[in-house]
Amino acid sequence: MGTLGAFAFAVAFSPAQQAEDPNVLLEKRQATLPAWAEDSFRRVDAGYDGWRSEVLHDAAKPTLKKLVAALGDPSKPFPEHGIAADCAAFTALRPEKLSMAVDRRGMQVARAEAIPATDPHKDWAALAASLHSALGHGHAHPFVKFVNIQMDEHAFTGEALVHWSVDQEDGSQIQINATWITQWDATEDEAPVLRGIAVKDYEEVRTPRPLFREVTEHVAKDLPFWEREVLTGVDDYHQKMDRLIGQAFIGSQGLAVGDVNGDGRDDLYLCHQGGLPNRLLIHTADGTLRDASRESGLDFLESTRSALFLDLDNDGDQDFVASLGANLLVAYNGGRGQFGQFTPLNGIGFEDVYSLSAADADRDGDLDLYAVRYVANGIMGGVPTPYHNANNGASNLYWRNDGVGKWTLATEEVGLNGNNRKFSLASIWEDFDDDGDLDLYVANDFGDNNLFLNEGGRFRDVATERGAEDRAAGMGLSTADFDLDGDMDLLITNMFSSAGLRIAPQQQFQGEDHGEVAHEYVRHARGNTLLANDGKGNFTDVTESARIAIAGWSWGSKFVDFDNDGYADIYSPNGFLTGPVKDDL
């Protein structure tokens, strides 16, 4: 959501006129933009209102991209413009001494622990040769992203992430990851000229084969609706169906995984926007998916943002709960994937439930439900106020499970209504303080998160006093003992914005209020957060030392031990709108 959370757009039409042609009832109307929208479009140009950092960024990045492409691929030409004749590298682009950080099951990760400065290197062909030798044979895919810019009057320094990845002919893969400190002259016409490069950190990753294999086409080959319903963007359906069913330009539909028919294989449930049927896809013995949406009774047409498979009646099979707009629907499994005994859980108000989590919060032997919501009065209903720590969002809801088909809305009763007006997107249950009951953490967009400690069945928000507030753009949550010290740590998915890091420190940002809020916005743009638990529910931010902040416009990072070595790895999906630069989401 982030900065787009409350953006609205309007198009005005000139009044319809009676057509002169008797065969035409009305002349076609001419669409026009209101004045405020015209002004917004003009501000897409960073130079329109003087954002010098963005002008420099936009002018320098093409030069750096061409240079990185040429360094990784001998067939690529070096840039003819934008690089000074005496441009130099002040460190080796590939350090001579690398230490092996990971070496298991054929996967190797080598890093430079320190990169010493050397005499300026100006032989770019030799610098490129050292990288070519590391990348081996194959087409190198370059990637460049400026993550910070520090400006002087006639010069600037840009910190850039630089990657090259190569698929070798033998199936192995090589990737180089580096951070460069680039030095530029900025002439009067703001045409940057590269003066020098120093490597801040460097890493080489080698695998004997791809770590993952794309199997979507295989598993979905027998689903005739897959392309038109799944492999399309939100725009293909937004405002093209009855809006009363529930549509949103943001999308944010989730999925659920569980063995619904008891055959030992996990099945998949896809949530859709209103007007498209939700889909239950059964995992068959040959690895493909079979559509069982109608026979299961779960092919709802209402807008569904979240769903869970879980055993709600303790009979050993996977029941189902989904958020249908502002309310929940519980469906009990007959044992073989046919669902009946539908129990609606009516919420308060009409704001959509965005995601669900479940736990035995009251320790009575069954699973209770927690539902998070986002904007009060609907997606276009309100602007986060204040932006960096908003408290005008929709309230979240807690239902206590009191037996089959019996649910009690008990948010206020158990203390979860305190500090409950955030723009929430995710929640997770875990015993953070190791006292035998489950606590609740809630990730909020536009500000502080919540850590509700479970104190004998009642909850209290202690996020600030326990170092867990993480004031940022909270999107997703995952827990694991990443440092293997015996307690559960916390990964929080936030948005990373290089533009935000560049803009927020500038004096013109927020005008007179710059000094009071600039650091809040810089923190907001930092990216993902890793909080280490001391075993008693007190947290320390170890994001920078773990180097996990920068992961794009992230939504739902997850801890997963992909290589079965006992350590939790991190997978971080990212992206929002695809723009002209396809790798810059």
ZICOR-V170941 format. One record per residue. N is the residue number from 0. RES is the residue in three letters. OMEGA is omega in radians with two decimals (none if undefined). Layout:
n=N res=RES omega=OMEGA
n=N res=RES omega=OMEGA
This chain:
n=0 res=MET omega=3.04
n=1 res=GLY omega=-3.02
n=2 res=THR omega=3.14
n=3 res=LEU omega=-2.99
n=4 res=GLY omega=-3.07
n=5 res=ALA omega=-3.11
n=6 res=PHE omega=3.12
n=7 res=ALA omega=-3.10
n=8 res=PHE omega=-3.10
n=9 res=ALA omega=3.03
n=10 res=VAL omega=3.12
n=11 res=ALA omega=3.12
n=12 res=PHE omega=3.04
n=13 res=SER omega=-3.10
n=14 res=PRO omega=3.11
n=15 res=ALA omega=-3.12
n=16 res=GLN omega=3.07
n=17 res=GLN omega=-3.10
n=18 res=ALA omega=3.07
n=19 res=GLU omega=3.11
n=20 res=ASP omega=-3.11
n=21 res=PRO omega=3.12
n=22 res=ASN omega=3.14
n=23 res=VAL omega=-3.09
n=24 res=LEU omega=-3.11
n=25 res=LEU omega=3.05
n=26 res=GLU omega=3.10
n=27 res=LYS omega=-3.14
n=28 res=ARG omega=3.14
n=29 res=GLN omega=3.12
n=30 res=ALA omega=3.08
n=31 res=THR omega=3.12
n=32 res=LEU omega=3.01
n=33 res=PRO omega=-3.05
n=34 res=ALA omega=-3.10
n=35 res=TRP omega=3.13
n=36 res=ALA omega=3.08
n=37 res=GLU omega=3.12
n=38 res=ASP omega=3.13
n=39 res=SER omega=3.14
n=40 res=PHE omega=3.11
n=41 res=ARG omega=-3.08
n=42 res=ARG omega=2.98
n=43 res=VAL omega=3.04
n=44 res=ASP omega=-3.06
n=45 res=ALA omega=-3.12
n=46 res=GLY omega=-3.07
n=47 res=TYR omega=3.12
n=48 res=ASP omega=2.85
n=49 res=GLY omega=3.08
n=50 res=TRP omega=-3.01
n=51 res=ARG omega=-3.13
n=52 res=SER omega=-3.10
n=53 res=GLU omega=3.05
n=54 res=VAL omega=3.12
n=55 res=LEU omega=3.12
n=56 res=HIS omega=-3.08
n=57 res=ASP omega=-3.13
n=58 res=ALA omega=-3.06
n=59 res=ALA omega=-3.01
n=60 res=LYS omega=3.12
n=61 res=PRO omega=3.11
n=62 res=THR omega=-3.12
n=63 res=LEU omega=3.11
n=64 res=LYS omega=3.12
n=65 res=LYS omega=3.13
n=66 res=LEU omega=-3.14
n=67 res=VAL omega=3.11
n=68 res=ALA omega=-3.13
n=69 res=ALA omega=3.12
n=70 res=LEU omega=-3.12
n=71 res=GLY omega=-3.05
n=72 res=ASP omega=-3.09
n=73 res=PRO omega=3.13
n=74 res=SER omega=-3.11
n=75 res=LYS omega=3.12
n=76 res=PRO omega=3.03
n=77 res=PHE omega=-3.13
n=78 res=PRO omega=3.10
n=79 res=GLU omega=-3.11
n=80 res=HIS omega=3.05
n=81 res=GLY omega=3.12
n=82 res=ILE omega=-3.13
n=83 res=ALA omega=-3.12
n=84 res=ALA omega=-3.13
n=85 res=ASP omega=3.12
n=86 res=CYS omega=-3.04
n=87 res=ALA omega=2.96
n=88 res=ALA omega=-3.07
n=89 res=PHE omega=2.96
n=90 res=THR omega=2.99
n=91 res=ALA omega=3.11
n=92 res=LEU omega=2.98
n=93 res=ARG omega=-3.09
n=94 res=PRO omega=-3.12
n=95 res=GLU omega=-3.06
n=96 res=LYS omega=3.08
n=97 res=LEU omega=3.10
n=98 res=SER omega=-3.13
n=99 res=MET omega=3.14
n=100 res=ALA omega=-3.13
n=101 res=VAL omega=3.07
n=102 res=ASP omega=-3.12
n=103 res=ARG omega=3.13
n=104 res=ARG omega=3.09
n=105 res=GLY omega=3.13
n=106 res=MET omega=-3.14
n=107 res=GLN omega=3.04
n=108 res=VAL omega=3.14
n=109 res=ALA omega=-3.09
n=110 res=ARG omega=3.01
n=111 res=ALA omega=-3.12
n=112 res=GLU omega=3.07
n=113 res=ALA omega=-3.10
n=114 res=ILE omega=-3.06
n=115 res=PRO omega=3.02
n=116 res=ALA omega=-3.13
n=117 res=THR omega=3.00
n=118 res=ASP omega=-3.08
n=119 res=PRO omega=3.06
n=120 res=HIS omega=3.11
n=121 res=LYS omega=3.11
n=122 res=ASP omega=-3.04
n=123 res=TRP omega=3.08
n=124 res=ALA omega=3.11
n=125 res=ALA omega=3.10
n=126 res=LEU omega=3.12
n=127 res=ALA omega=-3.11
n=128 res=ALA omega=3.13
n=129 res=SER omega=3.09
n=130 res=LEU omega=3.12
n=131 res=HIS omega=-3.12
n=132 res=SER omega=3.13
n=133 res=ALA omega=-3.06
n=134 res=LEU omega=3.09
n=135 res=GLY omega=-3.07
n=136 res=HIS omega=-3.13
n=137 res=GLY omega=-3.10
n=138 res=HIS omega=-3.13
n=139 res=ALA omega=3.09
n=140 res=HIS omega=-3.09
n=141 res=PRO omega=3.07
n=142 res=PHE omega=3.13
n=143 res=VAL omega=3.05
n=144 res=LYS omega=3.01
n=145 res=PHE omega=3.12
n=146 res=VAL omega=3.10
n=147 res=ASN omega=3.07
n=148 res=ILE omega=3.05
n=149 res=GLN omega=-2.97
n=150 res=MET omega=2.85
n=151 res=ASP omega=-3.05
n=152 res=GLU omega=-3.09
n=153 res=HIS omega=-3.13
n=154 res=ALA omega=3.03
n=155 res=PHE omega=3.08
n=156 res=THR omega=-3.14
n=157 res=GLY omega=3.03
n=158 res=GLU omega=-3.01
n=159 res=ALA omega=2.95
n=160 res=LEU omega=-3.11
n=161 res=VAL omega=3.12
n=162 res=HIS omega=2.85
n=163 res=TRP omega=3.05
n=164 res=SER omega=-3.08
n=165 res=VAL omega=2.97
n=166 res=ASP omega=-3.11
n=167 res=GLN omega=-3.12
n=168 res=GLU omega=-3.13
n=169 res=ASP omega=3.12
n=170 res=GLY omega=3.11
n=171 res=SER omega=-3.11
n=172 res=GLN omega=3.10
n=173 res=ILE omega=3.04
n=174 res=GLN omega=3.03
n=175 res=ILE omega=3.09
n=176 res=ASN omega=-3.12
n=177 res=ALA omega=2.97
n=178 res=THR omega=-3.13
n=179 res=TRP omega=2.91
n=180 res=ILE omega=-3.07
n=181 res=THR omega=-3.13
n=182 res=GLN omega=-3.05
n=183 res=TRP omega=2.86
n=184 res=ASP omega=3.09
n=185 res=ALA omega=-3.10
n=186 res=THR omega=-3.06
n=187 res=GLU omega=3.13
n=188 res=ASP omega=3.10
n=189 res=GLU omega=3.01
n=190 res=ALA omega=-3.01
n=191 res=PRO omega=3.09
n=192 res=VAL omega=-3.10
n=193 res=LEU omega=-3.12
n=194 res=ARG omega=-3.08
n=195 res=GLY omega=-3.13
n=196 res=ILE omega=2.97
n=197 res=ALA omega=-3.13
n=198 res=VAL omega=-3.14
n=199 res=LYS omega=3.06
n=200 res=ASP omega=-3.01
n=201 res=TYR omega=-3.12
n=202 res=GLU omega=3.03
n=203 res=GLU omega=3.13
n=204 res=VAL omega=3.14
n=205 res=ARG omega=3.08
n=206 res=THR omega=-3.12
n=207 res=PRO omega=-3.14
n=208 res=ARG omega=3.10
n=209 res=PRO omega=-3.14
n=210 res=LEU omega=-3.12
n=211 res=PHE omega=3.13
n=212 res=ARG omega=3.14
n=213 res=GLU omega=-3.09
n=214 res=VAL omega=-3.07
n=215 res=THR omega=-3.09
n=216 res=GLU omega=3.14
n=217 res=HIS omega=-3.03
n=218 res=VAL omega=-3.08
n=219 res=ALA omega=-2.99
n=220 res=LYS omega=-3.10
n=221 res=ASP omega=-3.12
n=222 res=LEU omega=-3.04
n=223 res=PRO omega=-3.10
n=224 res=PHE omega=-2.96
n=225 res=TRP omega=-3.07
n=226 res=GLU omega=-3.04
n=227 res=ARG omega=-3.10
n=228 res=GLU omega=-3.01
n=229 res=VAL omega=-3.07
n=230 res=LEU omega=3.10
n=231 res=THR omega=3.12
n=232 res=GLY omega=3.13
n=233 res=VAL omega=-3.09
n=234 res=ASP omega=-3.13
n=235 res=ASP omega=-3.11
n=236 res=TYR omega=-3.08
n=237 res=HIS omega=3.13
n=238 res=GLN omega=3.06
n=239 res=LYS omega=3.06
n=240 res=MET omega=-3.11
n=241 res=ASP omega=-3.08
n=242 res=ARG omega=-3.13
n=243 res=LEU omega=3.12
n=244 res=ILE omega=3.12
n=245 res=GLY omega=3.10
n=246 res=GLN omega=3.10
n=247 res=ALA omega=-3.12
n=248 res=PHE omega=3.10
n=249 res=ILE omega=-3.07
n=250 res=GLY omega=3.08
n=251 res=SER omega=3.03
n=252 res=GLN omega=-3.08
n=253 res=GLY omega=3.11
n=254 res=LEU omega=3.10
n=255 res=ALA omega=-3.14
n=256 res=VAL omega=3.11
n=257 res=GLY omega=3.12
n=258 res=ASP omega=-3.03
n=259 res=VAL omega=-3.07
n=260 res=ASN omega=3.02
n=261 res=GLY omega=-3.12
n=262 res=ASP omega=3.11
n=263 res=GLY omega=3.12
n=264 res=ARG omega=3.13
n=265 res=ASP omega=3.11
n=266 res=ASP omega=-2.98
n=267 res=LEU omega=3.06
n=268 res=TYR omega=-3.13
n=269 res=LEU omega=3.06
n=270 res=CYS omega=-3.12
n=271 res=HIS omega=2.98
n=272 res=GLN omega=3.14
n=273 res=GLY omega=3.14
n=274 res=GLY omega=3.04
n=275 res=LEU omega=-3.13
n=276 res=PRO omega=2.95
n=277 res=ASN omega=-3.02
n=278 res=ARG omega=2.94
n=279 res=LEU omega=-3.06
n=280 res=LEU omega=-3.09
n=281 res=ILE omega=3.13
n=282 res=HIS omega=-3.07
n=283 res=THR omega=-3.05
n=284 res=ALA omega=-3.13
n=285 res=ASP omega=3.07
n=286 res=GLY omega=3.13
n=287 res=THR omega=-3.12
n=288 res=LEU omega=3.09
n=289 res=ARG omega=-3.12
n=290 res=ASP omega=3.10
n=291 res=ALA omega=-3.04
n=292 res=SER omega=-3.06
n=293 res=ARG omega=-3.09
n=294 res=GLU omega=-3.13
n=295 res=SER omega=-3.06
n=296 res=GLY omega=-3.07
n=297 res=LEU omega=-3.10
n=298 res=ASP omega=-3.11
n=299 res=PHE omega=3.10
n=300 res=LEU omega=3.14
n=301 res=GLU omega=3.09
n=302 res=SER omega=-3.06
n=303 res=THR omega=-3.12
n=304 res=ARG omega=-3.04
n=305 res=SER omega=3.09
n=306 res=ALA omega=3.09
n=307 res=LEU omega=2.85
n=308 res=PHE omega=-3.10
n=309 res=LEU omega=-3.09
n=310 res=ASP omega=-3.07
n=311 res=LEU omega=-3.10
n=312 res=ASP omega=3.05
n=313 res=ASN omega=3.09
n=314 res=ASP omega=3.02
n=315 res=GLY omega=3.09
n=316 res=ASP omega=-3.04
n=317 res=GLN omega=3.03
n=318 res=ASP omega=-2.94
n=319 res=PHE omega=2.97
n=320 res=VAL omega=3.14
n=321 res=ALA omega=3.02
n=322 res=SER omega=3.09
n=323 res=LEU omega=-3.06
n=324 res=GLY omega=-3.08
n=325 res=ALA omega=-3.01
n=326 res=ASN omega=3.06
n=327 res=LEU omega=3.03
n=328 res=LEU omega=3.09
n=329 res=VAL omega=3.11
n=330 res=ALA omega=-3.10
n=331 res=TYR omega=-3.05
n=332 res=ASN omega=3.07
n=333 res=GLY omega=3.09
n=334 res=GLY omega=-3.10
n=335 res=ARG omega=3.06
n=336 res=GLY omega=2.98
n=337 res=GLN omega=-3.00
n=338 res=PHE omega=3.10
n=339 res=GLY omega=-3.10
n=340 res=GLN omega=-3.13
n=341 res=PHE omega=-3.13
n=342 res=THR omega=3.10
n=343 res=PRO omega=3.05
n=344 res=LEU omega=-3.06
n=345 res=ASN omega=-3.14
n=346 res=GLY omega=3.09
n=347 res=ILE omega=-3.11
n=348 res=GLY omega=-3.06
n=349 res=PHE omega=-3.14
n=350 res=GLU omega=-3.12
n=351 res=ASP omega=2.92
n=352 res=VAL omega=-3.07
n=353 res=TYR omega=3.11
n=354 res=SER omega=-3.03
n=355 res=LEU omega=2.94
n=356 res=SER omega=-3.07
n=357 res=ALA omega=3.09
n=358 res=ALA omega=3.01
n=359 res=ASP omega=-3.02
n=360 res=ALA omega=-3.09
n=361 res=ASP omega=3.03
n=362 res=ARG omega=3.10
n=363 res=ASP omega=3.03
n=364 res=GLY omega=3.06
n=365 res=ASP omega=-3.03
n=366 res=LEU omega=3.07
n=367 res=ASP omega=-3.01
n=368 res=LEU omega=3.05
n=369 res=TYR omega=-3.07
n=370 res=ALA omega=3.12
n=371 res=VAL omega=-3.13
n=372 res=ARG omega=-2.93
n=373 res=TYR omega=-3.02
n=374 res=VAL omega=3.01
n=375 res=ALA omega=3.12
n=376 res=ASN omega=3.04
n=377 res=GLY omega=-2.98
n=378 res=ILE omega=3.12
n=379 res=MET omega=-2.94
n=380 res=GLY omega=-3.09
n=381 res=GLY omega=3.10
n=382 res=VAL omega=3.11
n=383 res=PRO omega=-3.05
n=384 res=THR omega=-0.24
n=385 res=PRO omega=-3.02
n=386 res=TYR omega=-3.02
n=387 res=HIS omega=3.07
n=388 res=ASN omega=-3.02
n=389 res=ALA omega=3.09
n=390 res=ASN omega=3.12
n=391 res=ASN omega=3.11
n=392 res=GLY omega=3.13
n=393 res=ALA omega=-3.13
n=394 res=SER omega=3.06
n=395 res=ASN omega=-2.98
n=396 res=LEU omega=3.12
n=397 res=TYR omega=3.09
n=398 res=TRP omega=3.06
n=399 res=ARG omega=3.11
n=400 res=ASN omega=-3.12
n=401 res=ASP omega=-3.14
n=402 res=GLY omega=-3.05
n=403 res=VAL omega=3.11
n=404 res=GLY omega=-3.11
n=405 res=LYS omega=-3.10
n=406 res=TRP omega=3.14
n=407 res=THR omega=3.05
n=408 res=LEU omega=-2.94
n=409 res=ALA omega=-3.10
n=410 res=THR omega=-3.11
n=411 res=GLU omega=-3.05
n=412 res=GLU omega=-3.06
n=413 res=VAL omega=3.07
n=414 res=GLY omega=-3.11
n=415 res=LEU omega=3.11
n=416 res=ASN omega=3.09
n=417 res=GLY omega=-3.13
n=418 res=ASN omega=-2.94
n=419 res=ASN omega=3.07
n=420 res=ARG omega=-3.12
n=421 res=LYS omega=3.05
n=422 res=PHE omega=-2.95
n=423 res=SER omega=3.13
n=424 res=LEU omega=-3.12
n=425 res=ALA omega=3.06
n=426 res=SER omega=3.13
n=427 res=ILE omega=3.13
n=428 res=TRP omega=3.11
n=429 res=GLU omega=3.07
n=430 res=ASP omega=-3.04
n=431 res=PHE omega=-3.09
n=432 res=ASP omega=3.01
n=433 res=ASP omega=3.13
n=434 res=ASP omega=3.04
n=435 res=GLY omega=3.05
n=436 res=ASP omega=-3.01
n=437 res=LEU omega=3.05
n=438 res=ASP omega=-3.05
n=439 res=LEU omega=3.04
n=440 res=TYR omega=-3.09
n=441 res=VAL omega=3.10
n=442 res=ALA omega=-3.09
n=443 res=ASN omega=2.97
n=444 res=ASP omega=3.03
n=445 res=PHE omega=3.03
n=446 res=GLY omega=-3.06
n=447 res=ASP omega=2.98
n=448 res=ASN omega=3.11
n=449 res=ASN omega=2.90
n=450 res=LEU omega=-3.14
n=451 res=PHE omega=3.06
n=452 res=LEU omega=3.10
n=453 res=ASN omega=-3.10
n=454 res=GLU omega=3.14
n=455 res=GLY omega=3.12
n=456 res=GLY omega=3.02
n=457 res=ARG omega=-2.99
n=458 res=PHE omega=3.12
n=459 res=ARG omega=-3.13
n=460 res=ASP omega=-3.09
n=461 res=VAL omega=-3.02
n=462 res=ALA omega=-3.08
n=463 res=THR omega=-3.09
n=464 res=GLU omega=-3.14
n=465 res=ARG omega=3.10
n=466 res=GLY omega=-3.03
n=467 res=ALA omega=-3.04
n=468 res=GLU omega=3.06
n=469 res=ASP omega=-3.09
n=470 res=ARG omega=-3.06
n=471 res=ALA omega=-3.13
n=472 res=ALA omega=-3.04
n=473 res=GLY omega=-3.09
n=474 res=MET omega=-3.05
n=475 res=GLY omega=-3.05
n=476 res=LEU omega=3.02
n=477 res=SER omega=3.12
n=478 res=THR omega=3.04
n=479 res=ALA omega=3.03
n=480 res=ASP omega=-2.98
n=481 res=PHE omega=-3.11
n=482 res=ASP omega=3.06
n=483 res=LEU omega=3.09
n=484 res=ASP omega=3.01
n=485 res=GLY omega=3.09
n=486 res=ASP omega=-3.06
n=487 res=MET omega=3.13
n=488 res=ASP omega=-2.93
n=489 res=LEU omega=3.03
n=490 res=LEU omega=-3.12
n=491 res=ILE omega=3.13
n=492 res=THR omega=3.06
n=493 res=ASN omega=3.07
n=494 res=MET omega=2.94
n=495 res=PHE omega=3.14
n=496 res=SER omega=3.08
n=497 res=SER omega=3.09
n=498 res=ALA omega=3.11
n=499 res=GLY omega=3.12
n=500 res=LEU omega=3.13
n=501 res=ARG omega=-2.99
n=502 res=ILE omega=-2.98
n=503 res=ALA omega=-3.12
n=504 res=PRO omega=-3.05
n=505 res=GLN omega=-3.02
n=506 res=GLN omega=-3.08
n=507 res=GLN omega=3.14
n=508 res=PHE omega=3.12
n=509 res=GLN omega=3.01
n=510 res=GLY omega=-3.06
n=511 res=GLU omega=-3.11
n=512 res=ASP omega=-3.02
n=513 res=HIS omega=-3.05
n=514 res=GLY omega=-3.06
n=515 res=GLU omega=-2.98
n=516 res=VAL omega=-3.05
n=517 res=ALA omega=-3.12
n=518 res=HIS omega=3.10
n=519 res=GLU omega=-3.12
n=520 res=TYR omega=3.06
n=521 res=VAL omega=3.10
n=522 res=ARG omega=-3.13
n=523 res=HIS omega=-3.05
n=524 res=ALA omega=-2.98
n=525 res=ARG omega=-3.12
n=526 res=GLY omega=-3.06
n=527 res=ASN omega=-3.10
n=528 res=THR omega=3.03
n=529 res=LEU omega=-3.14
n=530 res=LEU omega=3.11
n=531 res=ALA omega=-3.11
n=532 res=ASN omega=3.10
n=533 res=ASP omega=-3.13
n=534 res=GLY omega=-3.14
n=535 res=LYS omega=3.12
n=536 res=GLY omega=3.00
n=537 res=ASN omega=-2.97
n=538 res=PHE omega=3.04
n=539 res=THR omega=3.14
n=540 res=ASP omega=-3.13
n=541 res=VAL omega=-3.06
n=542 res=THR omega=-3.04
n=543 res=GLU omega=-3.13
n=544 res=SER omega=3.12
n=545 res=ALA omega=3.09
n=546 res=ARG omega=-3.13
n=547 res=ILE omega=-3.03
n=548 res=ALA omega=-2.97
n=549 res=ILE omega=3.13
n=550 res=ALA omega=3.09
n=551 res=GLY omega=3.12
n=552 res=TRP omega=-2.94
n=553 res=SER omega=-3.12
n=554 res=TRP omega=-3.03
n=555 res=GLY omega=3.13
n=556 res=SER omega=-3.10
n=557 res=LYS omega=2.92
n=558 res=PHE omega=3.04
n=559 res=VAL omega=3.07
n=560 res=ASP omega=-3.03
n=561 res=PHE omega=-3.04
n=562 res=ASP omega=3.03
n=563 res=ASN omega=3.11
n=564 res=ASP omega=3.12
n=565 res=GLY omega=3.13
n=566 res=TYR omega=-3.13
n=567 res=ALA omega=3.04
n=568 res=ASP omega=-3.10
n=569 res=ILE omega=2.98
n=570 res=TYR omega=-3.04
n=571 res=SER omega=3.05
n=572 res=PRO omega=-3.10
n=573 res=ASN omega=3.11
n=574 res=GLY omega=3.09
n=575 res=PHE omega=3.09
n=576 res=LEU omega=3.11
n=577 res=THR omega=-3.14
n=578 res=GLY omega=-3.12
n=579 res=PRO omega=3.10
n=580 res=VAL omega=-2.92
n=581 res=LYS omega=-3.11
n=582 res=ASP omega=-3.10
n=583 res=ASP omega=-3.08
n=584 res=LEU omega=none
